[in-house]
Amino acid sequence: MAPKELTDESSRRRARAVRETHWRFMERCALHAPLWFCVWNKRGLPEASDEWRDGLMTGMDILAWMHAHPTWFSDGPWDDGRYARPVSLTPAGHEALTQRDRYDMEPHHGGLVEPGYVVVPWPREEPSP
């Protein structure tokens, strides 16, 4: 079955929040080389400045973003000592950060219940002058 297309404002605003998390993750990757990524911090470990420890659902959203843009990320093997894996931005990933408008409105795919969903994020609100 095809994914369900979500078009209501609430779903699109939630997708905007997810997309902003994608960009924050990439900014942290750019700041730390590597950023240690724990997709599911089930142990509740504290997060160091060079770590991104996430919850399973939101961590899976970041993994989906990484898989959608494999040329942007370089990731290494899981490290049991750090309980995370190292993730760095490639030159293409650094370039994508400078060209957010080009990628910002890409559809967000998700959902653990079949058939899943696809939603275009709500447009970014411009900061007030």
C-alpha distance (Angstrom), angle and dihedral (degrees) to the residues before:
residue distance angle dihedral
M1 . . .
A2 3.76 . .
P3 3.80 118.2 .
K4 3.79 116.2 -94.9
E5 3.79 111.0 -105.1
L6 3.80 111.8 -131.8
T7 3.78 113.5 -155.4
D8 3.82 104.8 159.6
E9 3.79 118.8 114.9
S10 3.80 94.7 -115.6
S11 3.82 93.4 55.0
R12 3.79 91.9 45.0
R13 3.83 91.5 50.4
R14 3.81 90.3 51.0
A15 3.81 88.2 50.5
R16 3.82 88.2 51.5
A17 3.79 89.6 55.4
V18 3.82 90.0 50.0
R19 3.80 91.4 49.6
E20 3.81 91.1 50.2
T21 3.81 87.2 53.5
H22 3.81 89.0 52.8
W23 3.80 90.3 54.8
R24 3.84 92.8 45.7
F25 3.80 89.0 51.4
M26 3.80 90.4 51.8
E27 3.82 91.3 47.3
R28 3.81 89.4 53.6
C29 3.82 89.8 47.9
A30 3.80 88.5 53.0
L31 3.80 91.3 49.3
H32 3.80 95.6 47.8
A33 3.76 122.4 41.1
P34 2.95 97.4 -137.2
L35 3.77 114.9 16.3
W36 3.80 108.5 -160.0
F37 3.80 107.6 -130.0
C38 3.80 124.6 -159.8
V39 3.79 107.1 -175.1
W40 3.82 92.3 -164.1
N41 3.77 118.8 22.8
K42 3.79 93.3 -163.5
R43 3.82 90.4 155.3
G44 3.80 91.4 58.1
L45 3.80 92.5 -127.9
P46 3.81 117.2 177.0
E47 3.80 115.2 -103.9
A48 3.81 118.0 -116.5
S49 3.81 119.9 -150.3
D50 3.82 91.3 -99.4
E51 3.81 94.1 47.8
W52 3.80 136.8 83.7
R53 3.79 110.7 -159.6
D54 3.77 114.0 -176.2
G55 3.77 144.0 177.8
L56 3.78 118.0 -103.1
M57 3.81 98.1 -105.9
T58 3.80 96.6 45.0
G59 3.79 91.5 38.0
M60 3.80 89.4 55.6
D61 3.82 88.8 53.1
I62 3.81 88.9 56.9
L63 3.81 91.0 47.5
A64 3.80 89.6 51.3
W65 3.84 89.2 52.0
M66 3.80 90.1 49.6
H67 3.82 91.6 49.1
A68 3.81 91.1 47.5
H69 3.83 88.7 55.0
P70 3.82 106.2 33.2
T71 3.81 93.3 160.4
W72 3.81 90.7 61.2
F73 3.79 98.3 58.8
S74 3.76 138.0 53.4
D75 3.78 114.2 -166.4
G76 3.73 132.1 -178.9
P77 3.78 135.8 -152.9
W78 3.77 124.4 -64.0
D79 3.81 113.7 -87.3
D80 3.81 113.7 -150.1
G81 3.81 91.1 -162.0
R82 3.82 92.3 58.1
Y83 3.81 92.7 30.9
A84 3.80 86.4 -136.5
R85 3.77 142.3 74.1
P86 3.80 127.0 -114.7
V87 3.81 116.6 -107.7
S88 3.80 125.1 -174.9
L89 3.76 133.8 175.0
T90 3.78 118.4 -112.2
P91 3.82 120.1 -141.4
A92 3.83 87.1 -93.3
G93 3.82 89.3 54.3
H94 3.80 91.8 51.1
E95 3.80 88.8 50.1
A96 3.83 91.5 49.5
L97 3.80 89.0 56.1
T98 3.80 89.0 59.0
Q99 3.82 91.4 47.5
R100 3.80 101.2 46.9
D101 3.79 93.9 142.9
R102 3.79 88.3 64.3
Y103 3.83 93.0 58.7
D104 3.79 105.3 20.5
M105 3.80 97.9 95.2
E106 3.81 97.1 46.3
P107 3.80 110.8 133.6
H108 3.79 116.4 -94.5
H109 3.82 114.8 -134.0
G110 3.76 122.0 -159.7
G111 3.74 148.7 121.1
L112 3.76 132.2 123.2
V113 3.80 92.8 -142.2
E114 3.80 117.3 78.5
P115 2.93 130.1 -76.3
G116 3.81 89.5 23.7
Y117 3.78 123.8 -153.0
V118 3.76 144.0 -98.0
V119 3.79 123.3 -154.2
V120 3.80 134.7 173.2
P121 3.82 110.1 -133.6
W122 3.78 120.7 -111.4
P123 3.81 110.2 -99.7
R124 3.78 116.0 -90.3
E125 3.75 113.7 -99.4
E126 3.77 112.9 -124.0
P127 3.81 114.5 -124.5
S128 3.77 115.0 -106.5
P129 3.82 116.1 -107.2
